[in-house]
Amino acid sequence: MSLVVIGINHNSAPVELLERLSISDERLPKALHQLCTSDHILEAAVLSTCNRIEVYTVVTKFHAGAQDIRNFLSEFCHVAPEDFSDRIYTYHDDSAIRHLFRVAAGVDSMIVGESEILGQVRRAYQAATEEGSVQRVLGAAFRKALRVGKRARTETAIGRNPVSISSAAVELARRAFEEGTLSGKKVAIVGAGKMGRLAAQALHSAGATDVTVVNRSEEKAAEVALRFDAVPRSLEELPGVLSASDIVITSTTSPATIIDRGMAERAAGARTSRTPLFIVDIAVPRDVEPSVQDVPGIVLRDIDDLRGVVEASIGSRLSEVSKVEEVITDEVRSFVDWQRSSEISPTVSALVAWAETIRAAELGRVRDLELTDEQRAAVEKLTERIVSKLLHPPLNRAKELASSKQGHMYLTALRELFELDDEDV
Protein backbone atom coordinates (compact mmCIF):
# COMPACT_ATOMS: atom_id res chain seq x y z
CA MET A 1 0.00 0.00 0.00
CA SER A 2 1.04 3.59 -0.59
CA LEU A 3 -0.26 6.94 0.59
CA VAL A 4 -0.66 9.17 -2.48
CA VAL A 5 -1.76 12.77 -2.91
CA ILE A 6 -2.39 14.42 -6.27
CA GLY A 7 -3.31 18.07 -6.38
CA ILE A 8 -3.26 21.41 -8.08
CA ASN A 9 -3.04 24.78 -6.32
CA HIS A 10 -2.49 28.52 -6.66
CA ASN A 11 1.20 27.97 -7.43
CA SER A 12 0.62 25.56 -10.28
CA ALA A 13 -2.55 26.84 -11.95
CA PRO A 14 -4.61 30.00 -12.57
CA VAL A 15 -7.98 30.49 -10.90
CA GLU A 16 -9.76 29.51 -14.14
CA LEU A 17 -8.43 25.94 -13.87
CA LEU A 18 -8.92 25.74 -10.09
CA GLU A 19 -12.51 26.75 -10.71
CA ARG A 20 -13.10 23.94 -13.20
CA LEU A 21 -11.63 21.33 -10.87
CA SER A 22 -13.25 22.54 -7.64
CA ILE A 23 -15.64 20.20 -5.80
CA SER A 24 -18.41 21.76 -3.75
CA ASP A 25 -19.48 20.51 -0.33
CA GLU A 26 -22.73 19.25 -1.84
CA ARG A 27 -20.89 17.06 -4.37
CA LEU A 28 -18.23 15.83 -1.95
CA PRO A 29 -20.05 12.65 -0.78
CA LYS A 30 -20.52 11.54 -4.39
CA ALA A 31 -16.86 12.32 -5.14
CA LEU A 32 -15.63 10.25 -2.20
CA HIS A 33 -17.87 7.36 -3.18
CA GLN A 34 -16.58 7.43 -6.76
CA LEU A 35 -12.98 7.49 -5.56
CA CYS A 36 -13.44 4.50 -3.27
CA THR A 37 -15.04 2.42 -6.00
CA SER A 38 -11.88 2.77 -8.09
CA ASP A 39 -9.87 -0.40 -8.56
CA HIS A 40 -6.80 0.60 -6.56
CA ILE A 41 -8.04 3.13 -3.98
CA LEU A 42 -8.65 1.92 -0.42
CA GLU A 43 -9.10 5.24 1.41
CA ALA A 44 -9.78 8.77 0.17
CA ALA A 45 -10.28 12.37 1.29
CA VAL A 46 -10.70 15.52 -0.81
CA LEU A 47 -9.52 19.01 0.14
CA SER A 48 -11.14 21.61 -2.13
CA THR A 49 -10.65 25.32 -1.32
CA CYS A 50 -10.39 28.55 -3.28
CA ASN A 51 -6.63 27.92 -3.58
CA ARG A 52 -6.36 24.18 -4.13
CA ILE A 53 -7.95 20.87 -5.01
CA GLU A 54 -6.14 17.87 -3.54
CA VAL A 55 -7.06 14.19 -3.42
CA TYR A 56 -5.48 12.18 -0.58
CA THR A 57 -5.61 8.39 -0.89
CA VAL A 58 -4.28 5.06 0.29
CA VAL A 59 -3.77 2.87 -2.76
CA THR A 60 -2.86 -0.75 -3.36
CA LYS A 61 -0.31 0.16 -6.04
CA PHE A 62 1.29 3.56 -6.53
CA HIS A 63 1.19 4.03 -10.31
CA ALA A 64 -2.21 2.41 -10.79
CA GLY A 65 -3.66 4.35 -7.86
CA ALA A 66 -2.27 7.65 -9.13
CA GLN A 67 -3.84 6.98 -12.51
CA ASP A 68 -7.18 6.28 -10.81
CA ILE A 69 -6.99 9.72 -9.15
CA ARG A 70 -6.20 11.48 -12.43
CA ASN A 71 -9.07 9.64 -14.12
CA PHE A 72 -11.38 10.68 -11.30
CA LEU A 73 -10.47 14.37 -11.60
CA SER A 74 -11.07 14.29 -15.33
CA GLU A 75 -14.36 12.36 -15.21
CA PHE A 76 -15.90 13.90 -12.11
CA CYS A 77 -15.00 17.49 -12.97
CA HIS A 78 -15.50 17.07 -16.74
CA VAL A 79 -12.03 18.40 -17.53
CA ALA A 80 -9.86 16.83 -20.24
CA PRO A 81 -6.66 15.26 -18.82
CA GLU A 82 -4.47 17.34 -21.11
CA ASP A 83 -5.94 20.52 -19.60
CA PHE A 84 -4.42 19.81 -16.17
CA SER A 85 -1.85 17.00 -16.51
CA ASP A 86 1.12 19.37 -16.65
CA ARG A 87 -0.21 21.42 -13.72
CA ILE A 88 -0.67 18.74 -11.08
CA TYR A 89 1.79 17.61 -8.43
CA THR A 90 2.09 14.13 -6.97
CA TYR A 91 3.51 13.03 -3.61
CA HIS A 92 3.62 9.57 -2.10
CA ASP A 93 4.34 7.96 1.28
CA ASP A 94 6.65 10.16 3.44
CA SER A 95 6.45 13.07 0.97
CA ALA A 96 2.65 12.88 0.92
CA ILE A 97 2.55 13.03 4.72
CA ARG A 98 4.93 15.99 4.76
CA HIS A 99 2.80 17.81 2.18
CA LEU A 100 -0.40 17.30 4.19
CA PHE A 101 1.33 18.57 7.33
CA ARG A 102 2.69 21.63 5.49
CA VAL A 103 -0.79 22.42 4.20
CA ALA A 104 -2.32 22.14 7.69
CA ALA A 105 0.47 24.28 9.15
CA GLY A 106 -0.18 27.05 6.63
CA VAL A 107 3.25 27.10 4.99
CA ASP A 108 1.95 25.85 1.63
CA SER A 109 -0.76 28.53 1.44
CA MET A 110 -0.92 31.61 -0.74
CA ILE A 111 -0.93 33.54 2.53
CA VAL A 112 1.67 31.93 4.77
CA GLY A 113 0.25 31.12 8.19
CA GLU A 114 -3.39 31.76 7.25
CA SER A 115 -5.81 30.26 9.75
CA GLU A 116 -8.64 29.20 7.43
CA ILE A 117 -6.78 26.22 5.99
CA LEU A 118 -6.71 24.32 9.28
CA GLY A 119 -10.50 24.48 9.47
CA GLN A 120 -10.72 23.37 5.84
CA VAL A 121 -8.47 20.36 6.53
CA ARG A 122 -10.67 19.50 9.51
CA ARG A 123 -13.83 19.69 7.41
CA ALA A 124 -12.27 17.52 4.68
CA TYR A 125 -11.43 14.90 7.31
CA GLN A 126 -14.90 15.08 8.88
CA ALA A 127 -16.60 14.71 5.49
CA ALA A 128 -14.47 11.67 4.63
CA THR A 129 -15.15 10.17 8.07
CA GLU A 130 -18.90 10.60 7.65
CA GLU A 131 -18.73 8.87 4.26
CA GLY A 132 -16.52 6.08 5.64
CA SER A 133 -13.80 6.77 3.07
CA VAL A 134 -10.97 7.17 5.60
CA GLN A 135 -9.82 4.27 7.72
CA ARG A 136 -6.73 3.51 9.80
CA VAL A 137 -3.92 5.09 7.74
CA LEU A 138 -5.52 8.18 6.20
CA GLY A 139 -7.56 8.82 9.34
CA ALA A 140 -4.39 8.82 11.44
CA ALA A 141 -2.64 11.07 8.90
CA PHE A 142 -5.38 13.72 9.06
CA ARG A 143 -5.61 13.60 12.85
CA LYS A 144 -1.85 14.11 13.03
CA ALA A 145 -2.10 16.95 10.47
CA LEU A 146 -4.59 18.78 12.69
CA ARG A 147 -2.15 18.37 15.58
CA VAL A 148 0.66 19.77 13.41
CA GLY A 149 -1.47 22.78 12.49
CA LYS A 150 -2.15 23.53 16.15
CA ARG A 151 1.50 23.07 17.15
CA ALA A 152 2.66 25.37 14.34
CA ARG A 153 0.40 28.16 15.54
CA THR A 154 1.06 27.77 19.26
CA GLU A 155 4.81 27.06 19.20
CA THR A 156 5.78 29.59 16.52
CA ALA A 157 4.64 33.03 15.40
CA ILE A 158 3.53 31.82 11.95
CA GLY A 159 -0.04 32.93 12.68
CA ARG A 160 0.76 36.24 14.37
CA ASN A 161 -1.06 39.30 12.96
CA PRO A 162 -3.42 37.07 10.96
CA VAL A 163 -3.90 37.78 7.28
CA SER A 164 -6.51 36.08 5.12
CA ILE A 165 -7.66 36.01 1.51
CA SER A 166 -10.54 38.24 2.61
CA SER A 167 -8.30 40.80 4.30
CA ALA A 168 -5.98 40.78 1.25
CA ALA A 169 -9.04 41.54 -0.91
CA VAL A 170 -9.88 44.49 1.34
CA GLU A 171 -6.31 45.76 1.11
CA LEU A 172 -6.41 45.42 -2.70
CA ALA A 173 -9.61 47.48 -2.72
CA ARG A 174 -8.09 50.14 -0.44
CA ARG A 175 -5.10 50.54 -2.76
CA ALA A 176 -7.41 51.04 -5.73
CA PHE A 177 -8.38 54.53 -4.54
CA GLU A 178 -6.07 57.53 -4.55
CA GLU A 179 -7.12 58.52 -1.05
CA GLY A 180 -5.75 55.23 0.27
CA THR A 181 -8.67 54.90 2.66
CA LEU A 182 -12.07 53.20 2.71
CA SER A 183 -13.63 55.96 4.77
CA GLY A 184 -16.64 57.34 2.91
CA LYS A 185 -16.72 54.45 0.44
CA LYS A 186 -19.86 52.39 -0.05
CA VAL A 187 -18.80 48.75 0.28
CA ALA A 188 -20.84 45.60 -0.36
CA ILE A 189 -19.97 42.09 0.77
CA VAL A 190 -21.71 39.34 -1.17
CA GLY A 191 -21.76 36.12 0.85
CA ALA A 192 -22.09 35.75 4.62
CA GLY A 193 -20.02 32.60 5.06
CA LYS A 194 -16.61 32.52 6.73
CA MET A 195 -14.90 34.46 3.93
CA GLY A 196 -17.64 37.09 4.05
CA ARG A 197 -17.35 37.41 7.83
CA LEU A 198 -13.58 37.81 7.57
CA ALA A 199 -14.07 40.47 4.89
CA ALA A 200 -16.51 42.31 7.15
CA GLN A 201 -14.01 42.18 9.99
CA ALA A 202 -11.19 43.45 7.75
CA LEU A 203 -13.38 46.27 6.44
CA HIS A 204 -14.30 47.28 9.97
CA SER A 205 -10.60 47.35 10.92
CA ALA A 206 -9.79 49.37 7.78
CA GLY A 207 -12.25 52.10 8.74
CA ALA A 208 -15.11 51.31 6.35
CA THR A 209 -18.37 52.59 7.85
CA ASP A 210 -20.88 52.21 5.01
CA VAL A 211 -21.06 48.43 4.52
CA THR A 212 -23.84 46.26 3.09
CA VAL A 213 -23.99 42.46 3.47
CA VAL A 214 -25.83 40.57 0.72
CA ASN A 215 -26.68 36.91 1.14
CA ARG A 216 -29.17 34.33 -0.13
CA SER A 217 -30.18 33.69 3.48
CA GLU A 218 -31.38 36.99 4.90
CA GLU A 219 -30.98 35.59 8.40
CA LYS A 220 -27.25 35.02 7.89
CA ALA A 221 -26.87 38.43 6.25
CA ALA A 222 -28.54 40.03 9.27
CA GLU A 223 -26.31 38.08 11.66
CA VAL A 224 -23.08 39.31 10.04
CA ALA A 225 -24.46 42.84 9.53
CA LEU A 226 -25.44 43.16 13.19
CA ARG A 227 -21.99 42.11 14.34
CA PHE A 228 -20.19 44.69 12.19
CA ASP A 229 -22.74 47.51 12.14
CA ALA A 230 -23.60 46.87 8.48
CA VAL A 231 -26.86 46.76 6.50
CA PRO A 232 -28.29 43.36 5.48
CA ARG A 233 -29.76 42.82 2.04
CA SER A 234 -31.21 39.81 0.22
CA LEU A 235 -29.66 38.39 -2.95
CA GLU A 236 -32.67 39.68 -4.93
CA GLU A 237 -31.51 43.21 -4.07
CA LEU A 238 -28.02 42.65 -5.50
CA PRO A 239 -28.53 44.65 -8.76
CA GLY A 240 -29.46 47.75 -6.80
CA VAL A 241 -26.64 47.22 -4.32
CA LEU A 242 -24.13 47.00 -7.19
CA SER A 243 -25.17 50.31 -8.71
CA ALA A 244 -24.96 52.05 -5.32
CA SER A 245 -21.55 50.66 -4.28
CA ASP A 246 -17.97 51.78 -4.79
CA ILE A 247 -16.48 48.42 -3.81
CA VAL A 248 -17.90 44.87 -3.97
CA ILE A 249 -16.17 41.87 -2.40
CA THR A 250 -17.87 38.61 -3.31
CA SER A 251 -17.24 35.16 -1.84
CA THR A 252 -20.28 32.92 -2.04
CA THR A 253 -20.30 29.14 -2.49
CA SER A 254 -22.64 29.31 -5.47
CA PRO A 255 -21.77 26.76 -8.20
CA ALA A 256 -22.76 29.34 -10.86
CA THR A 257 -21.94 33.01 -11.34
CA ILE A 258 -24.28 35.42 -9.56
CA ILE A 259 -23.07 38.58 -11.31
CA ASP A 260 -23.24 38.22 -15.08
CA ARG A 261 -22.32 40.76 -17.74
CA GLY A 262 -25.89 41.96 -18.20
CA MET A 263 -26.31 42.73 -14.51
CA ALA A 264 -22.93 44.48 -14.44
CA GLU A 265 -23.76 46.63 -17.48
CA ARG A 266 -27.07 47.71 -15.95
CA ALA A 267 -25.36 48.51 -12.65
CA ALA A 268 -22.63 50.53 -14.38
CA GLY A 269 -25.25 52.46 -16.35
CA ALA A 270 -27.20 53.32 -13.19
CA ARG A 271 -24.18 54.58 -11.25
CA THR A 272 -23.87 58.28 -10.52
CA SER A 273 -20.27 58.13 -9.28
CA ARG A 274 -17.50 58.88 -11.75
CA THR A 275 -15.12 56.44 -10.10
CA PRO A 276 -15.24 52.85 -11.40
CA LEU A 277 -17.03 50.13 -9.46
CA PHE A 278 -14.24 48.00 -8.00
CA ILE A 279 -15.16 44.29 -7.69
CA VAL A 280 -12.94 41.68 -6.01
CA ASP A 281 -14.12 38.13 -6.66
CA ILE A 282 -12.48 35.70 -4.20
CA ALA A 283 -14.89 32.82 -4.78
CA VAL A 284 -13.98 29.52 -6.43
CA PRO A 285 -15.95 28.79 -8.56
CA ARG A 286 -16.07 32.48 -9.45
CA ASP A 287 -19.11 34.57 -8.56
CA VAL A 288 -18.54 37.08 -11.36
CA GLU A 289 -18.59 36.30 -15.05
CA PRO A 290 -15.04 37.00 -16.35
CA SER A 291 -16.31 39.16 -19.23
CA VAL A 292 -17.48 41.72 -16.66
CA GLN A 293 -13.90 43.03 -16.73
CA ASP A 294 -14.68 44.43 -20.20
CA VAL A 295 -17.65 46.50 -19.00
CA PRO A 296 -16.79 50.25 -18.98
CA GLY A 297 -16.87 51.70 -15.50
CA ILE A 298 -16.07 48.42 -13.76
CA VAL A 299 -12.74 47.07 -12.55
CA LEU A 300 -12.76 43.32 -11.81
CA ARG A 301 -10.09 41.53 -9.79
CA ASP A 302 -9.85 37.89 -8.67
CA ILE A 303 -7.64 35.66 -6.53
CA ASP A 304 -4.81 35.75 -9.07
CA ASP A 305 -4.57 39.52 -8.50
CA LEU A 306 -3.98 39.15 -4.76
CA ARG A 307 -0.42 37.87 -5.03
CA GLY A 308 1.24 41.29 -4.79
CA VAL A 309 -0.79 42.21 -1.70
CA VAL A 310 -0.02 38.86 -0.11
CA GLU A 311 3.72 39.07 -0.68
CA ALA A 312 3.87 42.49 0.95
CA SER A 313 1.91 41.39 4.01
CA ILE A 314 3.70 38.20 5.03
CA GLY A 315 7.31 39.30 5.32
CA SER A 316 7.36 38.96 9.11
CA ARG A 317 5.99 35.45 8.91
CA LEU A 318 8.61 34.04 6.56
CA SER A 319 11.21 33.97 9.33
CA GLU A 320 8.93 31.56 11.21
CA VAL A 321 8.69 29.05 8.36
CA SER A 322 11.94 27.29 9.32
CA LYS A 323 10.60 26.82 12.86
CA VAL A 324 7.38 25.37 11.52
CA GLU A 325 9.37 23.04 9.23
CA GLU A 326 11.13 21.69 12.35
CA VAL A 327 7.75 20.90 13.90
CA ILE A 328 6.67 19.24 10.65
CA THR A 329 9.84 17.14 10.44
CA ASP A 330 9.34 15.99 14.03
CA GLU A 331 5.73 14.99 13.38
CA VAL A 332 6.50 13.30 10.04
CA ARG A 333 9.14 11.16 11.76
CA SER A 334 6.65 10.26 14.48
CA PHE A 335 3.93 9.32 11.99
CA VAL A 336 6.26 7.29 9.77
CA ASP A 337 7.55 5.35 12.79
CA TRP A 338 3.97 4.58 13.79
CA GLN A 339 3.00 3.57 10.27
CA ARG A 340 5.99 1.28 9.81
CA SER A 341 5.54 -0.38 13.17
CA SER A 342 1.82 -0.86 12.50
CA GLU A 343 2.57 -2.40 9.10
CA ILE A 344 5.01 -5.04 10.41
CA SER A 345 2.59 -6.62 12.91
CA PRO A 346 -0.04 -7.77 10.40
CA THR A 347 2.69 -8.90 8.00
CA VAL A 348 4.34 -11.00 10.72
CA SER A 349 0.96 -12.43 11.75
CA ALA A 350 0.13 -13.31 8.15
CA LEU A 351 3.50 -15.02 7.64
CA VAL A 352 3.15 -17.04 10.86
CA ALA A 353 -0.39 -18.02 9.85
CA TRP A 354 0.89 -19.06 6.41
CA ALA A 355 3.57 -21.27 7.98
CA GLU A 356 1.09 -22.76 10.47
CA THR A 357 -1.26 -23.65 7.62
CA ILE A 358 1.51 -25.56 5.89
CA ARG A 359 2.55 -27.27 9.15
CA ALA A 360 -1.02 -28.35 9.88
CA ALA A 361 -1.47 -29.67 6.36
CA GLU A 362 1.70 -31.77 6.57
CA LEU A 363 0.70 -33.14 9.98
CA GLY A 364 -2.58 -34.19 8.41
CA ARG A 365 -0.70 -36.46 6.08
CA VAL A 366 0.57 -38.61 9.01
CA ARG A 367 -2.68 -38.55 10.98
CA ASP A 368 -3.57 -42.11 9.87
CA LEU A 369 -0.25 -43.55 11.05
CA GLU A 370 -0.36 -45.70 14.15
CA LEU A 371 1.39 -43.48 16.67
CA THR A 372 1.10 -43.31 20.42
CA ASP A 373 -0.13 -40.12 22.06
CA GLU A 374 3.43 -39.43 23.20
CA GLN A 375 4.75 -39.86 19.65
CA ARG A 376 2.06 -37.57 18.20
CA ALA A 377 2.88 -34.92 20.82
CA ALA A 378 6.59 -35.26 19.99
CA VAL A 379 5.93 -34.83 16.25
CA GLU A 380 3.70 -31.78 17.01
CA LYS A 381 6.38 -30.20 19.14
CA LEU A 382 9.12 -30.98 16.62
CA THR A 383 7.28 -29.34 13.73
CA GLU A 384 6.49 -26.29 15.87
CA ARG A 385 10.19 -25.86 16.70
CA ILE A 386 11.23 -26.28 13.07
CA VAL A 387 8.76 -23.62 11.91
CA SER A 388 9.78 -21.29 14.75
CA LYS A 389 13.50 -21.64 14.00
CA LEU A 390 12.96 -21.11 10.27
CA LEU A 391 10.88 -17.98 10.78
CA HIS A 392 12.86 -16.43 13.64
CA PRO A 393 15.75 -14.86 11.60
CA PRO A 394 13.64 -13.38 8.75
CA LEU A 395 11.00 -12.05 11.16
CA ASN A 396 13.58 -10.39 13.39
CA ARG A 397 15.28 -8.89 10.36
CA ALA A 398 11.93 -7.72 8.96
CA LYS A 399 11.18 -5.91 12.24
CA GLU A 400 14.58 -4.17 12.09
CA LEU A 401 14.20 -3.17 8.45
CA ALA A 402 10.61 -1.97 8.91
CA SER A 403 11.88 1.09 10.78
CA SER A 404 14.29 2.02 7.97
CA LYS A 405 13.54 4.43 5.15
CA GLN A 406 13.01 1.48 2.79
CA GLY A 407 10.87 -0.35 5.35
CA HIS A 408 7.71 -0.27 3.25
CA MET A 409 9.63 -1.69 0.29
CA TYR A 410 11.01 -4.58 2.38
CA LEU A 411 7.59 -5.44 3.80
CA THR A 412 6.09 -5.35 0.31
CA ALA A 413 8.83 -7.69 -0.91
CA LEU A 414 8.19 -10.04 2.01
CA ARG A 415 4.48 -10.20 1.21
CA GLU A 416 5.24 -10.77 -2.47
CA LEU A 417 7.78 -13.52 -1.77
CA PHE A 418 5.38 -15.48 0.43
CA GLU A 419 2.28 -14.53 -1.58
CA LEU A 420 0.53 -12.97 1.42
CA ASP A 421 -2.72 -11.38 0.24
CA ASP A 422 -3.49 -7.79 1.21
CA GLU A 423 -6.65 -9.03 2.97
CA ASP A 424 -4.46 -11.17 5.24
CA VAL A 425 -2.22 -8.19 5.99
C-alpha angles and dihedrals in degrees: 000000000000134000108230133182124188119183151148125215147168091289096054104035143028121250090258091066094040087054093054093049098042119118118209124221089250092057096041097092091053090047093052091047092051092049093051093050090060115111098247105027118100101169132016144181129175126212110194119172137148088272104039150015114206131172116205117195147164108222136187092226126019103223095038092046093049089052090051089056093049090048090050093052091050097045100038096044095035093234122139112244092236090059093066109012094099092045101054128092126211129204129176138192112335092008091051091052092048091050093051091049092049090051092050091047092054098240094114093052129106085242107044111231096011113163101215095074094066090057090047091052089050092051092048089053093046092049092050091047092052090051092046092237096126121065135163103323104035092037091055091046093055094044089052090047090056088051090050091051091053093046092050092055097042100040098041137034094244090119098042116128091012119230124189139183087258094052090046088054090052091050090049089053092048091053091052092073125070092225090062091219138095093214109124094013121125106231129187127196115201110201128035099212124110094291090049092049091050090050090051090050092048091048091050090051091047092056100256109154104171103065130155124194116208121191140156088237107058089197092060091044090053091048094055093039092053092051094052101031092252134138119256121222134177123242089250088066093055097104091057092044090053094054092049097047134088094195132026123189112187128190112153127148093233113142089217133047115272097192112054129179094264093054091046093050092050091048092049091049092051095050119110096191118095093213116090121258105253113213124186113191111196096164125112111229087038120253094206125063106244093230088067086084087072094057111108112244095027130096114196124196131176140185093289088063093057096073096092092050091047095050091052094049103049103053093110092051097054092074088061095055094084090054091050090049088057090055090048093049090051093050094044089054090049093049094046091050090052093047094049094047091048091050096053096056098061090041091053091046091050092049093049090048090050091052092045090053090055092045092051092048092052092047088054089062092064096040092103093054116108101250131154120242089254092052092048090050090049092051090047092051093045094053091047091054093047092052092045093050093046093050099039099080098044093044093050091047091047090054091051094047093045090073092053125094090257092046095116090051092052093049091048090051091049092052091047094049093052094034094238109175119231089240089060091050 
